Amino acid sequence: MTELQERLRQLNLYGDEIDGVFTRPVEDAVRNYQLARGIQGDALGVYGPATRKSLEAETAEP
């Protein structure tokens, strides 16, 4: 989960603590990312396979 937070931070979508906890701000950042990129296949706010693939392709491994 810290990797998700760090990748979202790389895109300036998440600014809270990197603590590995899937909080509401993390969910909101995932949702905003999905909406901005038009990601299909995962429910909004859910870090599923389609979202992960896109996020990993767009960011550097932390």
Backbone as ProteinMPNN parsed JSONL, in Angstrom:
{"seq_chain_A": "MTELQERLRQLNLYGDEIDGVFTRPVEDAVRNYQLARGIQGDALGVYGPATRKSLEAETAEP", "coords_chain_A": {"N_chain_A": [[0.818, -1.197, 0.0], [2.035, 1.191, 0.59], [3.47, 1.628, -1.705], [1.483, 2.292, -3.573], [0.595, 4.727, -2.482], [2.954, 6.221, -2.753], [3.302, 6.242, -5.54], [0.995, 7.647, -6.332], [1.612, 10.052, -5.162], [3.775, 10.848, -6.734], [2.45, 11.8, -8.919], [1.263, 13.998, -7.937], [-1.208, 13.625, -6.712], [-1.717, 12.742, -4.218], [-1.118, 13.748, -0.973], [-0.862, 13.186, 1.671], [0.279, 11.363, 4.614], [2.669, 8.754, 4.079], [1.874, 5.744, 4.829], [0.913, 3.243, 4.397], [-1.769, 2.664, 4.761], [-5.037, 2.283, 3.577], [-6.742, 4.87, 3.29], [-9.443, 7.312, 3.278], [-8.454, 9.625, 1.844], [-6.596, 8.33, 0.154], [-8.268, 6.654, -1.325], [-9.79, 8.659, -2.588], [-7.797, 9.85, -4.151], [-7.149, 7.74, -5.851], [-9.601, 7.489, -7.176], [-9.764, 10.02, -8.44], [-7.568, 9.804, -10.144], [-8.402, 7.661, -11.777], [-10.655, 8.809, -13.015], [-9.476, 10.975, -14.381], [-7.871, 9.635, -16.201], [-9.584, 8.04, -17.568], [-10.031, 5.365, -16.92], [-11.225, 2.11, -17.261], [-12.922, -0.785, -16.031], [-12.273, -1.158, -13.362], [-13.935, -0.48, -10.313], [-14.837, 2.839, -9.277], [-12.444, 4.371, -7.237], [-11.377, 2.0, -6.417], [-8.493, 0.106, -6.218], [-7.751, -1.679, -8.543], [-6.789, -4.203, -11.047], [-6.722, -2.891, -13.63], [-6.366, -0.198, -12.993], [-3.991, -0.324, -11.547], [-2.166, -1.264, -13.509], [-2.122, 0.904, -15.309], [-1.243, 3.003, -13.624], [1.282, 2.052, -12.812], [2.574, 2.051, -15.276], [2.834, 4.716, -15.758], [4.312, 5.883, -13.756], [7.36, 5.989, -11.775], [9.038, 3.225, -10.249], [8.836, 3.147, -6.781]], "CA_chain_A": [[0.0, 0.0, 0.0], [2.894, 2.377, 0.55], [3.834, 1.853, -3.11], [0.364, 3.021, -4.173], [0.651, 6.103, -1.993], [4.122, 6.882, -3.335], [3.034, 6.47, -6.967], [0.024, 8.732, -6.418], [2.336, 11.278, -4.81], [4.567, 11.237, -7.903], [1.549, 12.518, -9.831], [0.669, 15.079, -7.142], [-2.598, 13.308, -6.405], [-1.804, 12.358, -2.811], [-0.149, 14.527, -0.215], [-0.869, 12.813, 3.085], [1.349, 10.498, 5.118], [2.914, 7.455, 3.459], [1.811, 4.846, 5.99], [0.43, 1.935, 3.996], [-3.167, 2.484, 5.134], [-5.951, 2.725, 2.527], [-7.662, 5.823, 3.91], [-10.31, 8.044, 2.347], [-7.658, 10.408, 0.891], [-6.015, 7.42, -0.848], [-9.387, 6.284, -2.195], [-10.109, 9.834, -3.403], [-6.721, 10.015, -5.128], [-7.341, 6.677, -6.846], [-10.788, 7.873, -7.952], [-9.388, 11.149, -9.303], [-6.677, 9.263, -11.173], [-9.231, 6.878, -12.698], [-11.481, 9.727, -13.8], [-8.609, 11.759, -15.261], [-7.286, 8.775, -17.239], [-10.641, 7.291, -18.231], [-9.779, 3.937, -16.678], [-12.402, 1.247, -17.224], [-12.647, -2.134, -15.551], [-12.233, -1.147, -11.898], [-14.891, 0.459, -9.718], [-14.198, 4.089, -8.862], [-11.836, 4.338, -5.911], [-10.837, 0.663, -6.156], [-7.186, -0.086, -6.847], [-7.795, -2.979, -9.189], [-5.76, -4.5, -12.042], [-6.627, -1.892, -14.701], [-5.801, 1.017, -12.398], [-2.593, -0.611, -11.209], [-1.386, -1.329, -14.746], [-1.964, 2.268, -15.812], [-0.43, 3.779, -12.685], [2.661, 1.567, -12.879], [3.155, 2.457, -16.559], [2.996, 6.169, -15.781], [5.162, 6.339, -12.663], [8.587, 5.232, -11.495], [8.934, 2.357, -9.079], [9.382, 3.854, -5.607]], "C_chain_A": [[0.862, 1.261, 0.0], [3.302, 2.682, -0.887], [2.73, 2.631, -3.826], [0.411, 4.48, -3.76], [1.809, 6.859, -2.634], [3.915, 7.158, -4.82], [2.022, 7.604, -7.162], [0.683, 10.072, -6.083], [3.179, 11.775, -5.978], [3.74, 12.064, -8.884], [0.832, 13.674, -9.138], [-0.821, 14.869, -6.877], [-2.805, 12.992, -4.932], [-0.72, 13.089, -2.043], [-0.091, 14.19, 1.266], [0.298, 11.885, 3.411], [1.432, 9.189, 4.335], [2.996, 6.442, 4.601], [1.252, 3.462, 5.661], [-1.015, 1.648, 4.335], [-4.055, 3.068, 4.032], [-7.041, 3.585, 3.152], [-8.527, 6.489, 2.836], [-9.49, 8.917, 1.387], [-6.992, 9.546, -0.191], [-7.103, 7.024, -1.841], [-9.761, 7.442, -3.124], [-9.063, 10.051, -4.49], [-6.837, 8.973, -6.233], [-8.513, 7.04, -7.755], [-10.449, 9.009, -8.923], [-8.484, 10.69, -10.442], [-7.492, 8.513, -12.224], [-10.066, 7.792, -13.595], [-10.638, 10.515, -14.801], [-8.078, 10.935, -16.421], [-8.327, 7.952, -17.99], [-10.489, 5.789, -18.072], [-11.103, 3.191, -16.523], [-11.991, -0.093, -16.615], [-12.527, -2.25, -14.046], [-13.287, -0.161, -11.411], [-14.139, 1.706, -9.263], [-13.692, 3.987, -7.432], [-11.226, 3.006, -5.551], [-9.535, 0.495, -6.929], [-7.112, -1.5, -7.414], [-6.751, -3.113, -10.283], [-5.604, -3.435, -13.134], [-5.98, -0.605, -14.192], [-4.319, 0.816, -12.101], [-1.715, -0.61, -12.453], [-1.115, 0.072, -15.292], [-1.037, 3.087, -14.928], [1.035, 3.349, -12.734], [3.345, 1.972, -14.18], [3.513, 3.941, -16.577], [3.954, 6.702, -14.717], [6.404, 5.462, -12.517], [8.382, 4.361, -10.265], [9.576, 3.046, -7.894], [10.528, 3.081, -4.95]], "O_chain_A": [[0.452, 2.29, -0.537], [3.462, 3.845, -1.256], [3.023, 3.536, -4.607], [0.281, 5.371, -4.599], [1.654, 8.018, -3.018], [4.317, 8.214, -5.307], [2.183, 8.428, -8.062], [0.341, 11.102, -6.665], [3.29, 12.981, -6.195], [4.271, 12.921, -9.589], [-0.098, 14.258, -9.694], [-1.594, 15.826, -6.827], [-3.937, 12.977, -4.45], [0.453, 13.054, -2.416], [0.638, 14.826, 2.027], [1.182, 11.657, 2.585], [0.415, 8.595, 3.977], [4.031, 6.295, 5.25], [1.133, 2.611, 6.542], [-1.458, 0.506, 4.213], [-3.855, 4.204, 3.604], [-8.117, 3.097, 3.499], [-8.352, 6.249, 1.641], [-9.809, 8.947, 0.198], [-6.844, 9.991, -1.329], [-6.887, 7.053, -3.052], [-10.02, 7.231, -4.309], [-9.403, 10.395, -5.622], [-6.648, 9.282, -7.409], [-8.416, 6.908, -8.976], [-10.814, 8.954, -10.097], [-8.629, 11.145, -11.577], [-7.293, 8.708, -13.423], [-10.164, 7.563, -14.8], [-11.049, 10.699, -15.946], [-7.856, 11.467, -17.508], [-7.993, 7.246, -18.941], [-10.787, 5.028, -18.993], [-11.977, 3.594, -15.755], [-10.824, -0.477, -16.687], [-12.668, -3.346, -13.503], [-13.503, 0.878, -12.035], [-12.961, 1.643, -8.909], [-14.419, 3.57, -6.531], [-10.615, 2.876, -4.49], [-9.484, 0.715, -8.139], [-6.49, -2.39, -6.833], [-5.907, -2.23, -10.438], [-4.482, -3.11, -13.523], [-5.153, -0.001, -14.874], [-3.497, 1.691, -12.376], [-0.636, -0.017, -12.45], [0.008, 0.378, -15.69], [-0.151, 3.783, -15.423], [1.931, 4.193, -12.701], [4.552, 2.212, -14.198], [4.392, 4.366, -17.326], [4.361, 7.862, -14.781], [6.482, 4.358, -13.056], [7.64, 4.723, -9.352], [10.723, 3.485, -7.973], [11.091, 3.539, -3.956]]}, "name": "protein", "num_of_chains": 1, "seq": "MTELQERLRQLNLYGDEIDGVFTRPVEDAVRNYQLARGIQGDALGVYGPATRKSLEAETAEP"}
